[in-house]
């Protein structure tokens, strides 16, 4: 009896694979895919169709060629890697220092997609294992827009919580300026400074769907319904001071006895990407953790040090969200601001429209027109609006070197990819050969 249900028994294998496949189809929410059970039955029992068409069926006693075995293993590995990447875990590289110390430039991380639920693609016709452009090409798209699917996400086992480190598509990445030298100046930043017509006339631009926008990684400070405020650089959630990440950094100015060499910064593990030096007055500006701040204060080479704080709201109209003279906020003194929540209704006025304009017109795709103090949505007068999605407020742990929600607003739920949880490789790009490897940063869970 036991031997009859051995794993090599085709009926037993059909039973196990059918149960797993049925559960998978229920998770996907498309019962039409249950017809795939017929394929499983043919693979295990009837064998009418040769589903592994790249190899012929063997006669009794005949051995398969080595090249076919290798091809067979390669195809299975590619399919397994694709399914793993699509539904469960994806690998990302950290290109910028916005999360420096928590996650460093050159870190290779794994992102968990299952917790919030894997997002189905908006553009399914694309080259596997690529993002928005073909490898070794700066402008050639790796996807086709022939099929555009609406936002849909499979059920996850949890939600995004305060202080989670989240990977998402850049919200202002729907329109990009190609080959512009400054990566931190987006199409919208340039348009606010110089005008949209000027940018479109002098630079090449491209429109990208949600799932093909640049990847960003930040810490979630505000979840739907939270009230966020930043006072003197410190974030407050619902009027309670944030739980400071252990490696949170702020920028500090200091003067050294002489022009400092790189050893001063390497001693404190300060990224050279974030070191600014003013030759006119010999002042350095560097990001420091609380621990490094105490150490550098006691360094005999350092004379005088003070914390950076942005207090001038003049640049708010084009740099700080919501880009309005009604909100004279800075990166260090911001809010209070309520994070939009799905099915919540807010009153609309000419004063608060800048907070919600992009949500209404871009993220939730309504036609929004303002005429004087009157607001029209899809051609109808509107004095309120009900949100269709949840939104999040993100900050970088490297607070003065982070392009985050203070500069472009909320992250819609359809932009969320997953939560970062593990560093599997860490390379210092400023060092040669094997010295690049940062062993102490590898194989660590991200907190």
N, C-alpha and C positions, 0 to 999 in steps of 0.2 A: 504493500500500500504506500509506504513512504517513498520507495524507489519510483513509483509511478508519477510522483510529483517532483522528481528531481529537476533542477533548473534546466538541464538539457532536454527535458520533455517539452516538445513544441506547444502543447496545450497549456502547460504551466506557464511558459514564457508569454504566450498570447494573453493569458489571464492577467499576469503582472503588468505587462505593457499596456493592456487595455484600461486597467484601473488607473495607472499613472496618466495616460493620455486623456482619459475622461476628466480627471481632476484638473488637468492643464486646460482643457477646453472650457470647463466651468469657470475657471479663473479668468480666461480670456473673455468670457461672456458672449461667445458666438457659437451657438449650438449647431450651426450648419457644419462646423468642423468635425462633428461626430461621424460624418461619412468617412473620415480618415480611419475609423475602426475597420472598414472593409479592406483598406490597404494593409493594416496590421495582420488581419486574418490571412491575406494572400501571402504576406512575407513569411509567416510562421507555419501555415498549414497547406494552403492550396498551391502556392507557387506558380500561378499562371503567368505572371509577369516577372521578368528578370529586373528587379529594381536596382540592382548593382550592375548596370549595363556595361560598366567599364571592365568587367571581368566575366569570362565565360564559366559556365557550370562545369565542374570537374567530373570526370569519370572515376569509377571506383579504383583506388590505388594511385591516381594521378596527383602529382604535386603542383601547387601553384607557383608561378614564376615570382622571383624576388622583387622585380620591378612592380608587379601588380600588388604584391603585399605592401610595398612602400606607398604606392598610390592610394591603396585602400586606407592605410593608417593616416595618410595626409588628409584625405577627404573627411574622414571621421573627426580628426583633430580640428579642422577648419570649421566644420558644422558645430562641434561642441564649443569652440571658442566664440563663434558668432552668437550662439544661444546664451552662453554665459555673459557675454558683453551686453547683449541686448536686454536681457531680463534681470540679471542679478548684480554683477560687479563689473565696473569699467575702470581702466587705468588712465590716470591723467598726470601731466607734468606741470609743475609750478613755474610759471615764466616770470612773475613779478614779485616784489617784496612786500606786498600789502599785508601779508600774514607772517612776515619775517619773525623768526624765533619760534613761533608755534609751528609754522611750516616754512621752510626756506626755499629760496630760488634754487632750482635744480633738484628738488625733491620729486620723487615719483611715488604717487599715492594710489590707493584703491578707494573707490567710491561705491557705497552701498545703495543700490537702486530699489531694493525690496522693501525698505522701511516705509518710504512714502508711496511706493508703488511705481513700477517702471512705466515710463511715458511712451505711448505709441508714436511712431514718427509722423510728422506732418508731410514729409516728402519721402515716400517709400522708395522711389526710383533714384537710387544713389549707389555709388561704388562702396562696397563693403569696407569697413575699417578705415574710412576717410571721413573728414569733416566737411568743410564748405568748399575746399579747392582740391584739385588733383595734386598729388605729391610732386614737388619740384616745380610747381607752377604757382604764381602769385594771383592770377586772375581767372584761370579756367575753372569753372564750377564743376564740382564732383557729383552734382545731382541734377535731375530734370524736374521741371514744374508742371509736367503734364497731368500728374495726379496730386491734388492738394487735399489732405484729410484734416478734419476738425480736431481740436484738442480732445484727447481721451487718455485716461490713465488707468492702469490695472490696480486692483485693490492691494494696498500695502498692509503691513502689520503694525504701523504706528503713524505718528504725525511729526512734522517739524516742530521742535521745541526751542525755547529760548536757550541761547548759547551753543546750539548745534553749529558745526562748521559745514556749510552747504555749498555744493557746486551747482551752478545754474547758468543759463544762457544770458548774456549781457542784455538787459532790457532796452538800452539805447542802440543796440546793434542791428536794428531793422534796416537802417541805412548807414552805409559805411563809405568813407573816403579812401579810395585805393591809393596805396603808395605814399600816404601822407607821413612825413618823417616823425611827428610826435604822436605816439600811440595813445597817450592819455587825452588828446584833443579829438573828440568824436565829431561826427558830422553835425550833431546838434550844438555842441559847444562852439564850433566854428561858425555855424549859422547865427547863433546868438551874438557872436562878436562882430561878424562881417556881413551877415545877411545870407539867406539861403540861395538867392540868385547868384551871388558872387561865388559861393562855394561850388554850385553846380556848373557854372561857366568855366571855372579855372581848374577844377579837379574832376577826375573820373569817380563816379559814385556807383554803388551797387545796392540792390535791395535783397535782403535775405529773409527767409522764413524763420520762425521761432527756433526750430531745432537745428538750424545751420548758423546761428549767431555765435559769437565768441564765447568761450567758457570763462567764467569768473568763479572765484572761491572767496567766501567771506564768512564771518560769524553772524548767525541770526540773533539780532538783539530784540526785534519786535515781531511778534506773531499777530495774526488777525485779531483786532479789537484792542490791542495794547496801546497805551499812550506813551510815546517816546519823547524824551527831552535830553539834551546834552548841555551841561553846565560846566564851564571851564574845562572842557575836554572829557568830563566824566558823564557816562550815559546813565539815565534814570528810566526804569521801566515801571509804569504805573506809580510814579513818584517814589520808587524805591531804588536806591543806588545799585548799579549792576554788580554782579559777582565778578570781580576783575579776573580775567584769564591770567594764569601764572606768569606768562611771558608777554603781557601787554606792554607796548612801547609808546612813548611820546617823544617828540623832538626837543632837543635842548641845544642852546647856544653856549659855546665856551671859547676861551682864548688860551692857546698854548704858548709856552715860553718861546718856542721857535716853531717853524713850520713842521708839523708832525709827519712822521713817516708812517708807512702802512702798518708797522708793528703796533702802534698805539691802538689801532682799530682792531687788529687781529687778536690782541690781548683780551679784548672785551667782546670778541666774536661779533663785531659790527660789520654789516654787509657794506662793501665798497659801493654798491648800487645806491646806497642811501646817504653817503657822505657828501656834504656840500661845503665848499670853502670859498669865502669871500676874500679875494686877494687885496681888496682895497683897505679893509680894516682887520684882516687876519683873524676873522671869526669863523669857527666851524659850526655847522649845524648837523647833528647826528641823532638818530633814534636810540633811546636807552630804556632798558627794562629797569624796574625798581632796584634790582640787585646791582646792575651795572652802574646806575646813577650813584649809589653809595660808594662803589669802588672808585669811580673816576673822580669823585669829589676829593678823595684822599690821594690822588695821583699828584706828585710834585710838579709834573710838567703842565698841569692844567691850572690856569688862573681865572677864576670866576666862572660861574655857570648859572644859567637860568632857563626855565621852561618856556617853550614857544606857546603862544596863545593867539589865535586869530580873533581880533576884536573889531576890525574895520569892515563894516557891511557894504562898502561901496561896490565891491565886486559881486555882491549877491545877485544882482539882476541878470548876470550871465553865467555865474559859476556855481552858485549854491541853490539847490532846490528850495522852493518852486520857481525861482527866477522871476521874482516880482518885487517891486518896491514896497509892496504891502507887507512883505515878510523880510525884515532886515536881519537875517540869520547868518551865522558864520559856521565854519566847520567845528569850532569849539564851543559855540553857544547857539543851540539849534532847538527849535520847537517851543512849546509842546505840540505834538503831532499825533493824531490817532491813526493807527494802521487800519486800512479798510478791511472789512470782513464780509464774506459772501452773504447775500440776502439782507444786508444792513442798508438802511436808507439814510441819506444825508441831505440836508437842505443845500440848495445851490444859490449862489449869489455872484455878482461880479467880483467881490473881494476874495471868496474862497475858491473860485473856479480854477485858478492856477494849480491848486493842490490836486485836482481831479481831472484836469483837461486831458492829459495823456491816457489816463485810465479809460475814460469814456470814449475817446476818439480812436486810440491806437490799440490798446490791449483788448478792449471789449467791442471794437469795431462799430461805433455809431457815428453818424454824421452830426458833428457839433458845430454850431454857429453862434457867435455872440454879436448882438447888435445893440450897442450902447450898454445899458444895464439889463437887457433882455437876453435870455439864453434859449436856444432852440436845439432839441435833440431829435434827429430824424424828421425834421420839418415841423415838429410840434413844440409849443412853448413848454418850458420845464423849469420848475422851481425846486425840484428834488431829483435824486437819482438813487437807484438800488443796484448795488454791486453784484456782478454775476460770478466773480471769483474771489478767492482769498488772496491776500497780499502779505508781503513780509518786508521788514526793514533790516538791512544788512550793514555791518561795519567791519572794517579790517582791524586786526590786532595791532598793526603798525599804524597807529591812528593818524599821524601826520603825513603818511606816505601811502594812502589808500584811496583809490577811486571807488567810492561806495555810495550808499543811499543818500548821503548828505549832498551828493553832486548830481544824482540823476533820479532819485525818488524810490518808489516801491518796486519790489520784485513780484510779478504775478505768479500764481501757482503753476501756470502752464509753462513757465520757464525753469522750474525746479527739475534738476536731474537726480540728485541724491545727496547723501551725507558722507563726508570724508571720514575714514576711520583708520587707515593704516598706511605707514610709510614703508615701502619695500626697498627703495634705493635712494641714496642721497649723494649728489655730486656737486662739488664746488667748482664752478666754471672758471674761477680766477686762478686755479692751481693746475700744475702740469701733471700729466700721466696718472700714475696710481695715487698721487697725493690728492687727487680730486675727490676720492671716496671719503665721505664723512661717516665713518663706521658708527660713531656714537648716536647718529640720528637715524640709523637704519633699523628696520624691524620693530618699529614702535607704533603703538596705537595713538591716534590723534585726539587730543582733548582741548 
